[in-house]
Amino acid sequence: MYKKSSKYLFVFVGALLLTMNIVFAQSKKILQFSGLITSTGSDLPVGFVTIKNTSFNNQSFISNNEGYFSFVAHVGDEIEFTSVGFNPVTYTIPDVESDRHTASIKMLAQIIELPAVTPFPWASYEDYLSEFMALGGDDPIATARRNLSPDALAALARVVPRSAEEIQTFNSLQRHHYMQNKNINQRMNNPFLNPFNWYQLINSIKKGDYSREKLKY
């Protein structure tokens, strides 16, 4: 019987306190609380900050990507600003004459020093020593010859893209071949360099095809 009455008393007290908080909050002045959240020292906006009204049922809000926020609150409410990588900030809304209040919230970035980590692929130092001593140690000259073999270079040429210098050299070589072939073809098409044309010209002169008598009209 005693435990049951204590349970009812606890529920009654909780409901009474909640009612008092609601009545007290309603009695406070309501205003539009807005502001901009920036980083201390750089004045860069801090976006997507979690904003919690700890004085009124822990109402939560989130600022936009530019650090701007705006919501309805009460005079005297404590507003908590939290974000990953920044120290939390608590702001108390002051009593102002207007029904609007704008604040500039500064958040200090956290500097977290992580402990040094040394990558070690072996389970223990003894395993590392055993595997290191088991290495054969290839001859560097033999390794270089193997890497510079025609098969290895051909395999690399199939997968490695050409550099700008290689492309420019190839294009210059192609232009050189084109100009060389063009000059050769022009030289062969020149009638003065054709021996058959010279033979026909000499025969025509001997026959008198170009004499003055035949050229008369």
C-alpha positions as CSV (number, residue, x, y, z in Angstrom):
1,M,0.0,0.0,0.0
2,Y,2.8,2.3,0.9
3,K,4.7,1.6,-2.4
4,K,1.5,2.2,-4.4
5,S,0.8,5.6,-2.8
6,S,4.5,6.6,-3.3
7,K,4.2,5.8,-7.0
8,Y,1.1,8.0,-7.3
9,L,2.8,10.8,-5.4
10,F,5.8,10.7,-7.7
11,V,3.6,10.9,-10.8
12,F,1.6,13.8,-9.3
13,V,4.8,15.7,-8.5
14,G,6.2,15.2,-12.0
15,A,3.0,16.4,-13.6
16,L,2.9,19.4,-11.3
17,L,6.5,20.4,-12.2
18,L,5.8,20.0,-15.9
19,T,2.8,22.2,-15.6
20,M,4.7,24.8,-13.7
21,N,7.4,24.8,-16.3
22,I,4.9,25.2,-19.1
23,V,3.1,28.1,-17.2
24,F,6.5,29.7,-16.5
25,A,7.6,29.4,-20.1
26,Q,4.3,30.9,-21.3
27,S,4.7,33.8,-19.0
28,K,8.1,34.7,-20.6
29,K,8.3,37.0,-23.6
30,I,8.3,35.3,-27.0
31,L,10.6,36.6,-29.7
32,Q,12.1,35.5,-33.0
33,F,15.7,34.5,-32.4
34,S,18.0,34.6,-35.5
35,G,21.7,34.8,-36.1
36,L,24.7,33.7,-38.1
37,I,27.3,31.2,-36.8
38,T,30.9,31.8,-37.9
39,S,34.3,30.4,-37.0
40,T,36.5,32.3,-34.6
41,G,39.4,34.0,-36.3
42,S,38.4,33.3,-39.9
43,D,34.8,34.5,-39.9
44,L,33.9,31.6,-42.2
45,P,30.3,30.3,-41.8
46,V,29.8,27.1,-39.9
47,G,27.1,25.1,-41.5
48,F,24.7,22.5,-40.2
49,V,25.2,23.3,-36.5
50,T,22.9,21.5,-34.0
51,I,21.0,24.1,-31.9
52,K,19.2,23.0,-28.8
53,N,17.0,25.1,-26.5
54,T,17.9,23.6,-23.1
55,S,15.4,25.8,-21.3
56,F,12.3,24.7,-23.3
57,N,11.9,21.0,-23.7
58,N,15.3,20.6,-25.5
59,Q,13.9,21.8,-28.8
60,S,16.4,21.1,-31.5
61,F,17.1,23.1,-34.7
62,I,19.8,23.0,-37.4
63,S,21.4,25.9,-39.2
64,N,21.7,25.9,-42.9
65,N,24.9,25.4,-44.9
66,E,25.8,29.1,-44.5
67,G,25.4,29.1,-40.7
68,Y,22.1,31.0,-40.6
69,F,19.3,30.0,-38.2
70,S,16.0,31.4,-37.1
71,F,13.3,30.1,-34.7
72,V,10.9,31.2,-32.0
73,A,12.3,31.3,-28.4
74,H,11.7,33.0,-25.1
75,V,13.7,35.7,-23.3
76,G,16.2,34.1,-20.9
77,D,16.3,30.7,-22.7
78,E,19.7,29.1,-22.9
79,I,20.6,28.0,-26.4
80,E,23.4,25.4,-26.9
81,F,25.3,25.3,-30.2
82,T,27.2,22.1,-31.0
83,S,29.1,20.9,-34.1
84,V,31.7,18.3,-34.9
85,G,35.2,19.8,-34.7
86,F,34.1,22.9,-32.7
87,N,33.8,23.6,-29.0
88,P,30.2,23.9,-27.8
89,V,28.8,27.4,-27.2
90,T,26.0,28.4,-24.8
91,Y,24.1,31.6,-25.4
92,T,21.4,33.2,-23.2
93,I,18.8,35.2,-25.0
94,P,18.8,38.7,-23.5
95,D,15.7,40.8,-22.7
96,V,15.1,43.2,-25.6
97,E,12.4,45.7,-26.3
98,S,11.7,44.3,-29.8
99,D,10.1,41.0,-30.6
100,R,13.2,40.0,-32.7
101,H,16.7,39.4,-31.7
102,T,19.7,38.7,-33.9
103,A,23.0,37.3,-32.6
104,S,26.4,36.6,-34.0
105,I,27.6,33.2,-32.7
106,K,31.4,32.5,-32.7
107,M,32.5,28.9,-32.5
108,L,36.1,27.9,-31.8
109,A,37.6,25.1,-33.8
110,Q,39.0,22.2,-31.9
111,I,42.6,21.1,-32.3
112,I,42.8,17.4,-31.6
113,E,46.2,15.8,-31.6
114,L,46.1,12.1,-32.3
115,P,48.7,9.8,-31.0
116,A,51.4,8.7,-33.4
117,V,50.8,5.4,-35.2
118,T,53.6,3.3,-36.8
119,P,52.3,1.0,-39.5
120,F,53.8,-2.5,-39.0
121,P,52.6,-5.3,-41.4
122,W,54.0,-8.1,-39.2
123,A,52.5,-9.4,-36.0
124,S,55.7,-9.0,-34.1
125,Y,59.3,-7.8,-34.5
126,E,60.6,-11.3,-34.5
127,D,58.4,-12.2,-37.5
128,Y,59.8,-9.2,-39.3
129,L,63.4,-10.3,-38.6
130,S,62.7,-13.8,-39.8
131,E,61.1,-12.7,-43.0
132,F,63.8,-10.0,-43.6
133,M,66.6,-12.5,-43.2
134,A,64.8,-14.9,-45.5
135,L,64.9,-12.4,-48.4
136,G,67.3,-13.5,-51.2
137,G,68.2,-10.0,-52.4
138,D,68.1,-10.0,-56.2
139,D,71.0,-8.5,-58.1
140,P,70.1,-4.9,-59.1
141,I,71.7,-5.3,-62.5
142,A,69.7,-8.4,-63.2
143,T,66.6,-6.6,-62.0
144,A,67.3,-3.7,-64.3
145,R,67.8,-5.9,-67.3
146,R,64.6,-7.8,-66.6
147,N,62.6,-4.6,-66.3
148,L,64.1,-3.2,-69.5
149,S,63.6,-6.3,-71.6
150,P,61.5,-6.0,-74.8
151,D,58.7,-8.1,-73.3
152,A,58.5,-5.9,-70.2
153,L,58.6,-2.6,-72.2
154,A,56.0,-3.9,-74.6
155,A,53.7,-4.9,-71.7
156,L,54.2,-1.4,-70.2
157,A,53.5,0.3,-73.5
158,R,50.1,-1.5,-73.7
159,V,48.9,-0.1,-70.4
160,V,50.9,3.1,-69.7
161,P,49.5,6.2,-71.6
162,R,51.9,8.2,-73.7
163,S,53.3,11.5,-72.2
164,A,53.0,14.8,-73.9
165,E,56.7,14.8,-74.9
166,E,56.3,11.3,-76.6
167,I,53.2,12.5,-78.5
168,Q,55.0,15.6,-79.7
169,T,58.0,13.6,-80.8
170,F,55.8,11.1,-82.7
171,N,53.9,14.0,-84.4
172,S,57.1,15.7,-85.4
173,L,58.4,12.4,-86.9
174,Q,55.2,11.9,-88.8
175,R,55.4,15.4,-90.2
176,H,59.0,14.8,-91.2
177,H,58.1,11.7,-93.1
178,Y,55.3,13.4,-94.8
179,M,57.4,16.3,-96.0
180,Q,60.2,13.9,-97.1
181,N,57.7,11.9,-99.2
182,K,56.2,15.0,-100.6
183,N,59.6,16.3,-101.8
184,I,60.5,12.9,-103.3
185,N,57.2,12.8,-105.3
186,Q,57.6,16.4,-106.5
187,R,61.2,15.7,-107.6
188,M,60.0,12.7,-109.6
189,N,57.2,14.6,-111.2
190,N,59.5,17.4,-112.4
191,P,59.8,17.0,-116.2
192,F,63.3,18.5,-116.2
193,L,64.5,15.7,-114.0
194,N,63.0,13.0,-116.2
195,P,65.7,11.5,-118.5
196,F,63.0,10.2,-121.0
197,N,61.8,13.7,-121.6
198,W,65.3,14.9,-122.3
199,Y,65.7,12.0,-124.8
200,Q,62.5,13.0,-126.6
201,L,63.6,16.6,-126.7
202,I,67.0,15.8,-128.3
203,N,65.4,13.5,-130.9
204,S,62.9,16.3,-131.8
205,I,65.7,18.8,-132.2
206,K,67.6,16.3,-134.5
207,K,64.5,15.7,-136.6
208,G,63.9,19.4,-137.0
209,D,60.6,19.4,-135.4
210,Y,61.3,22.8,-133.9
211,S,62.9,24.5,-137.0
212,R,61.8,27.9,-138.0
213,E,60.4,26.8,-141.4
214,K,57.9,24.5,-139.7
215,L,56.9,27.0,-137.2
216,K,55.8,29.5,-139.9
217,Y,52.1,29.8,-140.4
